[in-house]
Amino acid sequence: MIKEVLRMERVTYKEQGQICLDNFNITVQRGEIFGLVPVNYYGMDALLKLLVHNLPLHYGYVYYQERLVNQWQRPRDSSNRISIIQNKSSLANDLRVTDNVFVLRKGFQKWILSASMLRKQLQPFLDEIGVNIPADRYVSELSAFEKFVVELLKAIVAGNHLIVLEDIGSFISESELERLHRIIRYYAEKGFSFLYIAPHFEEANQLCDRMALMVNGKIIKCFRAGDTIPATFPVRSVEDYDNWVRTQLTLRQKEREMQAVLTMENVCRGKLKGVNLRIAPGECVVLQDLDNAIVSDFIDLFQGEKPERGTFILDGGKQITKRNRDLAVIQELPTETMLYEGMSYFDNLCMNMDHRVRGVWYQKGIRKSIKHEYGDLLGEDVFDSNVKYLSAKQKYDLVYTRIYLQQPKVVLCIQPFKNAEVSLRSHIWELLERFLSKKIAVIIMAVNLADSLALADRLIRIKHGSVQEVYDKEDFLKLPIHTPWLHLYQERYAMDMPEE
């Protein structure tokens, strides 16, 4: 007999008079992995809040464990035992694994804790999923994958029947994602249900039993496992995005310049082991970190740290041994990590260009010229705006234009599409294309490929610190079947493959 774990029926939810969820319908069955693919993230925060807390509804009904827990006529001030796991860990970093799993949960009432007893209680859970995590290790010492497993075990031990996973593919490696999928399937077979929120149909399709497409806080189409990937989703926003990918694949067909602007020969540093890389002006190379382990080592090299062995040479000159403005780094989640709210918009914008324009801080004529030149691009009003209150798009414009004004020769971008909704990803593409059109080389560091391939001239996959595989653009159609937008690469290059 099929049992429902969650049913949201005709739910309409408002915040400050604004509709966040519009006639929202979703059903998750016991032991099911249900995929949710949001075209944009409008309404997503509201959905996650409603799952856990029974907030007042404008209309509709919410059932959990086949019991009515919330309705528009008689709202209840209560919470549901639902776990939400996101790329930002909710674990207590300064506590051990056992403390997070057992002690920090609702209903735990012991006053005297036995560390050995907690270890014994944890071990069977680790053994049954084939994961080895020291029970006494502090959470701050765990990898992203291990933190995810601990959060999952915490939810399982708490007996939460629905576990929400939001965009987990953006912060763990491809091989780790496969392990997690096996673990999720194992617990689904034991009766736990999962709501798997993924930005791409391909990612959800490789794991989920059913999937739904969400646009502007509304479910508009449902799919079942095994359904073919639609050429375009039946909504304009996704169709535009699909067309954008197709256009980029055509535009990026150009000859590479032979002269390398950056050369790495047998570079060893940290977890990098003999990496070789040559990148030409205006070339885009995606480095896929299959172990999610080498990002910090690349950042160190770009910020002037010496390799332990090998050569790291810029533009055919001497080895880089100190910070160089010809190299730039755009950090992961740059709108959170690269903006300074205590500084003005203009100071945020120009902080990396004083090596080229010495009067930028005190000559009003130069400042006026910059505002005039970039006003059409950034907007005339933003120069007097508080950085804190900018929109997401305006923040990305500010960060990327700052690096553009720096005029580096090579830009290292760390997971540039992470946490970005569909329309914003298209805009990030445009910002990266601006670097490439000015012959600025771009290296994209990616854990999972997401949207990076549409710009790439090459893909280099790195495992255990060494280069494992190199794909030129015409070889992208040979990538794993769940690669986002793979059908477009197959469509674009299949005609060029020789017949057997």
N, C-alpha and C positions, 0 to 999 in steps of 0.2 A: 504493500500500500504506500503510495506517494504521500509524503508529509512535507508541508511547507514550513520553512524556517522564517522566511521574510516575505511579506506581501505589502506593497505600498499601492494603494488603490485610489486613483484620481486625486492624488495629492497636489494641492496648490499651496505654496508657502511664500509668504511675503516678509521682507525686512525693510523697515522704514518706508512702507508703502510700495516698494519695488517687488515685483514678482520674481522670485529666484527659482522656484520649481513650478512648472506649468502643466497641470493635468498629468502628473508623473505616475507612471505605472510600471511596476517591476515585481517579479516573483522569483524567489530563490528556493529551491527544494533541498531537502535533507540530503547531504552527501554530494551536492552539486558544486561545480566550479563555474560560476557565472561571470562572463566577461562584460565589462562596461567600457566602451570606447568613446570618450568625450571629444567631439570635434573642437570645442572650446571648453574652457574650464568654468564658464558661466554656470552658476548654480551648484558647483561641486562642493564648495565649502558648506553651503546650506544642507546639501544631502548628507554629508558626513556628520554634521551636527545633529540632524534629525534622526539619524540611525541610532545614535547613542542617547540623546536627550529628547524626550517627548515634548517638544516645544509647541506652542499654540499654532494650529493650522488654519489657513483661510478656508480650505475645504479638503475633504478626503479622509482616508482611514489608513492606519498602519497596524499590521498584525505581525507579531513576533512569537515564534513557537506556537503558531495557530491560536494565539490569544490577542484580542484587540487591546493594544497598548496606547493608542492615540487616535483621536477623532476630532473633527472640526467643531462639533457641538459641545463636547465636554473634554477639554484638554486635561492631561494629567501631568502633574509635576513629578516625574519619575525618570529613571534611567533604564536602559536596556543593557544586558550583558553581551555587548558586542565589542570586539577588539579591532582597532584600526592601526595598521602598520604602514608607516610612510618612510620616505628616504631620510627623514630626520628622526633619529632614534629617540624613543621616549623612555629609554632605560636610564637608571641612575649610574652615571659613570664611575662614581667613587665607591660603589658597592660591588660585591662579588656576584658571580653568575647565580649562585644558589639563592642569595638574598633577593635578587631581582625576580627570579622565577617563583619562589615560594613565599617570601616574607612580604614583599610589596604587592600584595593582592588582597582583594576584598574578602573578608571572612577569616583571615589568618589571626589567631587569638593567643598564640603561645607567648609567654613572657620570657621563658628561658630557652635559648636557641642552642641546639647541638649541631655544630658544623659537620661532624661525621655523619649524623643522621640525615642532614640535608643532602650531603653528597650521595649517600646510598639511595635516597629517594629520586635524585636527578638521573643517576646513571642508567636505569632502565629506559628512560625516555630517549637518552642519547644513543643507546645501543640499538633500539628498534628502528632508528632512522639512519644509522651508520655514520654518525658524526662524533668526532672526538674533540670536545672542548673541556679543558680543565675546570672543574667546578669552582675552585678557589680563585680563579683568575678574575681580576678586576675588569669591568666592562670597558673601561678606557683603553685596555690593552687588546681588545678584540678587533678583528677585521670587520669590514662591513657585512660580509657574509655571515660571520659568527654572531654578530649583533642581531641580524635578522632571525637566525635560528633561535636565539635566546628569546626574542620577542614572541616568536611563534610558539615556543614551548610554554612561555608564560600564559599565553592565551589558552593553550590546550589544557594546562594544569588547572586553570581557573574554570574550565568547563564552559567557555563561551562557545556557543553553537554556531555563530557566524563570525568569520574573520575577514576583515576588509584589507586588501593589499593594494596600495596606491603607487603606481609607477615604479615598481621595484626593479624593473629592467634597466633603469637609468643609473643605478649606483652599484650594481654588482656585475661581474664579468660574465661572458657568454657561457663558460664552462660551469661557473657557480649557479647561473640561472637554470641550467639543465638539472643540476643537483636539487635545487629548490623545487623545481617542477615535480621531481620524483617524490620529494617529501610531501608536497601539497597533495599530490594524488594519493599517497599513502593515507594521509589523514582524512581525505575525502571518502576513501573506501571504509574508513572507520566511522563515518557518519557526520563528520564536521563539514560545514558548508563555507564556501569562499566567494567573496565578491572581488573579482580581479579587475582593477582599473588600469588600463593600458592605453598609451597614446596611439598605438597602431593596431589595425585589424590583424596583421600578420602575427604579432606577438600573442595576442589573445587567442587566435585561432589554433595555435599549436598546443594549447593547454586546456581551453575552456570547453564545456559541454554545450553551452549556449552563449550568445553574445548579443548585446544591444548597442545601438548607436545613439548617443545623446548629443543634442544640439540645443543651446540656449535654455538649459534646464528642462528639456523635454525628451522623452524616448520617441524616436521617429521610425526605427526599423530594427527588427530582430533577425538574427542568423543562428543556424545550428552548426555544430562541429562538422567539418567536411564540406561545407558550402564553398563554392569557388569564390575567390576574391573578386569582387565586382570591379569592373574597369574604372568606373567612377561611382562614388556613393551618390544616392539620389537627393543630394542637397547642394546648393550652389557653393557654399563655403568650402566643402571638400572637393567639389569639382574644380574650383579655381586652384586649390592647392595641388591637385593632381596635374592640372595643366601647367602649373608653375614648375613642377618636377620635370615634366616633359620638355619644357622650354630650356631649363637649365642643362639638361642632358645634351641638347643641341648646341647651346652656346659654348659649353665647355670643350667642344671638339676643336682643338687648336694645337698647333705644333708647339712643343716645348723647346725652350732655349737650352742649348747645350751647356753654356757656362753656368756653373753652380754658384749660387749666392751663399749657400751654407753647406759645409762638408763635415760629416762625422766619420772618422775612420777608427774602427776597433775601439770604440769608446766604452770604457768600464767605469761605472760610478754607482754606488749603492747596489741596486738590483739589476742594473744594466750590465750585460755581459757581451762585450765585443760587437756593439751595434754599429752598422755602417749605413750612412744615409747621405744622399746628395739631392739637393732641392734647388730648382732653377727659379729665377725671377718670375713672378706671376703664376707659379705652379701651386696647386693645392694637393697636399698629401694628408691622408687620414692614417693615423697610427692607432690601431685597435689594440688596446691593452687587455689581453685575454685573461690576465690574472688580477687586474685592478691593483697593480703593485708598483708601477714605474712612473706615475705622474709626477710625484714629488722630485724624482731624480732629474727629469727633464726640466722642471721649473728651476731647480738649482743651477743647471747648466746655463739656462737662458738668463739667469740673474747673476752670472759671473763666477760661479763656483768652478774650480778646476776638476777635470775628469781624473780619476785615479790612474787611468792608463788610456792611451790613444790620443787622437787629436780632434779638436772642435774648432773649426776654422770658418771665419766669416769672410765671404767675398774674396777668396784666394789670398788673404793676408795672413797675419800672425794668429797664433792660437789665442782664443778668448780666455783671459784670466781675471777679468774684472767686469763690473756692470757696464753694459754698452747700450746706448740709446738706439743703436741699429737693430737691436733685438727687443721685442715687446711680448708681454704675456697678458692675455685676457683670462682672468681666473674663472673658475666654475662659479655659476650664479653671480655674475659680475655686478648686477644691480644691488646685491647685498654686501659684496666684499670689496668693491672698488670705488664706491662713492663716499664722500665725506660730508655729512649733514651740517657740520660746523663751518663749512666753507661755502662761499657763494657759487652760483652756477658757473660763472665765468672762471673762477679760480679752479674749480673742478675740471673745466674744459681745457684750460691752458697749462696745467701743471707739468706736462711733459714736453713742452715746446720751447722752454726758455733757453735751451742750448742752441736753438736756431734763431730765435727772435729775442734778443736780449732786452729790448725795451717793453716787453709784453706786460710787465707788472706796473710800470709807472708812466708810460707814454699813452695818453688818451687817444691819440691818433691811431695807434696800432690796435688798441682795443676796439675802437669804433670800426676800423677796417675789418676786423675779424667778425664782429657782429653783422656788418653789412654783407660780407662774403658768405656767411653760413646761416644767415637769418632765414633764407628761403628753405634751407634744408632742415634746420632745427626748429624753426618757428620764431617769429619776432618776439613773442611774449616770454619765452622761457628764460631769457637772460636775466630777468628780474624775479624769477620764481625761486621759491624755497625748494631745494633738492628733495627734501623729504616728501613733498606733496606732488611730485611729478608722476605721470602715468608710467606704466611698465614700458611702453614704447618709447617715451621720452627719456627714460633712464638708460635704455639700451642705446639710443641715439647719442646720449652724452658720453657714455663709456667708449663706444666704438669711434666716435669722432675725436675724442681725446687721443686715442691711439693713432688715428689717421693723421692728426696734426703733428704728432711726434715724428712721422715719416720714417718708420723703421724699414729695414730690408726684409725682415722675417717676423711674422706674428705667430705665436703659439697660443692656440685657443683650447681651453680645457672644457670639454663637453658643452659646446655653445648652445645646444638646443635643450638642455636639461630643464625640466619643469616649464617649458614654454608651450603655450597653446598653439593651435594650428596657425592662426593669423600671425602670431608673433614669430613663429618659425620662418614663415615666408619673409618677414621683414629682416630677420637675422641673416638669412641668405643674401638679401640685398646689401646689407652692411658688409658682409664678407666679400661679396663680389666687387664692392668698391675697392677693397685692398687689391684684389687680383687684377682689376682693370688698370691699376697704377703700377703694375709689375712688382707688387709686394707679395712675397711668398707667404703662404698660409699653411701651418701645420695644425691639424685638428686632432687632439687627443680624445679618443672615444673608448668607453668601456663596451657599450653596445652601439651598433652602427647608426641606429635611429635615422636621422635625416642627412647625415654628413656626406653620403656617397653622391648626391646630386651635384655637388660642387667638385668632387675629387677627381684628380687626374690619375692618382694611384692610391691603392690601399695596401698598407703594410701591417701584417698581423704579428704581434710580439707576444711570446710566451716564455715564461721563466727567464725574462730579461734578454732573450735573443730573438732575432728575426726568424719567423717560421715560414711565412708565405708572403709573396708579393703579387698583387693583382694590378694589371693595367686596366683602364676603364673598359676596354672591350672584353675583359675577362670577368666583369662583375656578374654576368648572368650565371656564372658557375658557383656563386656563393650559396650558402644554405638556404633552403626554401622559405624560411621564416624571415629572411631579411626584408625590412620595410622597403616597399616600392620595387621589389625584385621583378614583378611582372613588367615594369617599364624598361628595365635593363634588358630583359629577355626580348621584349618587343623591339627595342632599339637595335640590338646587336645580333639577334638570331639570324637575320637575313645575310649577315656578313660571314657566318660560319660555313666552312666547306662541307659539302655533303659527303657522308661516309660511303 
